[in-house]
């Protein structure tokens, strides 16, 4: 007959604290945080956090970005949770390609995904780009209809999801509701974006009127997982050939990322 676990065993507080750190990182929209931010979230001393993060890093569950000093979850964390979020998976696969894109184009590249009726920056090569004038930091929220990333997501999302998102936007009480109520604008925007194969923004977002963007969707089966987005100063990128070059770079790497994600899903099935 099996024995009940003995209550005489001492609890391993380090293990509990390590799990608390993993849980805190998982709650972050970007799945990344600094030691200071983790201290605020967990109440642990920074020395303890640093020691545990280094242990988790050596075990392969987190990695540290030397440019930002942010710790982020890695793919291996999925072994601990069936419900591990797709945005962390796609971030892990997309990151190397994003670095290549940013190196080729010089402009920063971001990975942006849907949260509610807004887009959220999940990862950005901003620290690695000499032309990172735009504040596209992880965690920043962006509107759907006036940004390239939002337009790319909406245009390539399944029709039923499009309808739900547009209904949500129309019910908003801020400026984002205005374009959503313009049926002609929506039809034209979605049609032109799908026909082009990528989305554009030339300063339509009121919060960033000096910047434009090019974005492409990252798809798996019938879903849009996220969007790859390159932000640039409008005065520096004016002609169509320059925009097409950015789009071509994004589309080529989007295909590699999609193939990587599909292969990972197949291995995990």
N, C-alpha and C positions, 0 to 999 in steps of 0.2 A: 504493500500500500504506500502510495506516494506521501512524503512528508510535507507539511506546510513549511514555507520558507521561514527560517528562524528570524525572530525580531531582535536577536542579539547582535546581528551584524551592524557595524557602523555605517551610517550613510556616507556616500562619497560626495561631499559638497562640491568638489571641483567639477565632477561630472555634471551636477545640476546647474552650476554656474555656466559651464560650457554650453549646455543646451539652452539656457536663457539667452546667451549671446547669439546662438544660431536662430532662435525664435525672433529676437529683436531684428536681426538682419532680414529675416523673411518678411517681417511686417513693413519694412521700408519699400517704397514704390520702386526704387532702383536696385533693391537687394544689396545695397552697399551703405557703409557708414564709416565715420571716423571714430577713433577711440573716445574722443570727447562726447560725441553723439551717443555712442553705446553706453557711456557712463551715465548720461542723463536718462536713458531708456531703462537701464537695468539697476541703477543704484550701486553698481560695483566700483571699486577703486580702479583708477586707470592702470596701475601696476598689475593688478589681477587680470584686467581685461587684456592687456598686452601679452601677458604670459599665456593666457588661454587662447588668444588669437594665434599666437605663434605655434602652439600645439596643434590647433585646428588646421593651420596652414601646412605644417609638416605632414599632417595626415591627409591633406588634399581636399578638405572641405571648404576652405576659404583661400583667397589669394589677395595680395596687397598690391595696389597700383602705386608704384614709386613716385609718379608725377603728382598724385593727388593725396597720397597717404590714406586712401579709402580702402577698407577691406570689403570684399564682395564674395558672395557665395559662388561655388563652382558646381559643375555638373554632378560631382560625386554626392552632393547633398540629397539628390533624388533617391538614393538608396535608402534614405531614412524616412521618406514620405511619399506615398502614392500620389498625394495631391499637390506635389511640387508644381509651381506655376509655370505655364508655358513661356511667360516673358523672361524668366530666368534662363530657361533652356535656350531660347532664341538669342538671348544676349550673349551667352557663352559661345555659341556657334558664330554669331555675327561679329564679335569683337575683333578677331584677327583680320577679317575682311574690311572692317571699318578703318582699321589702321592703314591698310593698303590704299583704300580709297582716299583717305585724307592726305597720305603721302603723295599720291599721284596728282590730286587736285589742289592741294595746299589748304583749301577751305575745310573747316571742321565738319565732321559727319556725326549724325546722331541716330540713335535707334529710338523710335517713338511708338507707343502703343496706346490703345484705347482704355480709358477708365471712366465709366459712366458715359457722359456725353461730351467728354473732353479727351484730348491726347496728353500723354505724360511722357517726358523724356526719361528713358530708362538708362541710357549710356551715351557718352559723348566723347569724341576725340579732341574736344576743345583744348585740354592741357597740352596736346601735342602739335597744335596748329599755330603757326606764327600769325595767322590771319583770323584769330578767334576774337573778333570784336563783339560778337553776339553772345549774349548771356544764356546760352542753351545748356544750363547745368542740369544734371540728373535730378528728377523730381519736379522740374518746372512744368506747369500745366499750360496747354495751348488749345485754342478753339478749333473746331472742326472745319468750318466753312471759309476761314480766311487765312489758313496756313497750308503750305504744300503737303505736310504730313497728314493733316486732317482731311484734306481733299482726296489724297491718295487712298486713305483708308475707306472713306465713304464711297468713292467711285467704284472700288473693286470688292466691296463687301457684298454678301448675298442680298438679294432684293428685299427680303423680309427684314433683315437687320437694318438696311437703309431706311425703310419706312419707320421702324421703331425709333431710330436715332433722330430722324427729321421731326417726328412727332414730339420727341423730348425737347428738341431745340426750339420748336415753335411755342412750347409752354414756358420757356424761360422768360424772365422779366427784365433781362439786360439787352445790350446791343446785339448779342449773338442770335437773338430771335428774329431780327429784322431780315437778313438774307434767307433764312429758312422759310419765311412766309412768301418769298418771291418764287413762284412756281417756274416761271420762265428762266430765271437765273439758275435754279437748281437743275433743271433739265439740260440747259446748255453746259453748265459746269461739269456734270457727270458724263455727258456724252463726249465732250471735247477731251476730258481727261482719259476716258477709256480708249478713245480713238488714238490719242497720242501715245498712250502706254505709260505715262508718268504725269505727275501733278506739278503745277507751277504756282508760285506766289510772287508777285512783284510789288510788295509793299502794302498789300491790302489789309494786313493785320495792324490795327491802330496802335498796338503796343510797340510795334517794331517797324515803323514806316520806312526806314532807311535800308531795310534788309529784304532780300528775296530768298526763295527756296525752291529746290527741286526735290521731289520725293517719289519713291516707288514702293509698291506693296511687297511684303514677304508673305507668301501664301502657302497653305498646307491644306490639301483637299479643297473644300469649298470655303475655307476660312481665311481671313486676313489676320495673321499673327501679330504683325507690327509693320512699321514702315521705316525705310532708310531715308534719311533726310540730309541734304547738304545746304547750308546757309551761307549766303554771300552778300557783300555790299552791292546794292543795285548800281551804283555809279561805276563799279569795277567790272561788272558782268552785264553788258548791254545787248550784244548781238545774239541772234538765234543760234549761230554756230557754236558759241561758247556754252549756251544752255544745253544744246544737243550733246556736246561733249561730256558735260556733267551727267546728263541722263544716261548716256551710253555706259559710262563707268559704273553708275549705280545699278543699272539693269544687269550688267555682266556679273557683278558680285552678288546681286540678289539671287541670281540663279544658283550660284555656288552655295549660298546660305540655305536656300530652300532644299537643295539636294542633301546638304548635311543634316538638316532637321529631319527630313523624311527618313534618311538612313538611321538616325538615332531612334526615331519612333519605331522603326522596324526591329532594331536590336532590342528595344525595351519591351516589345509586345510579348 
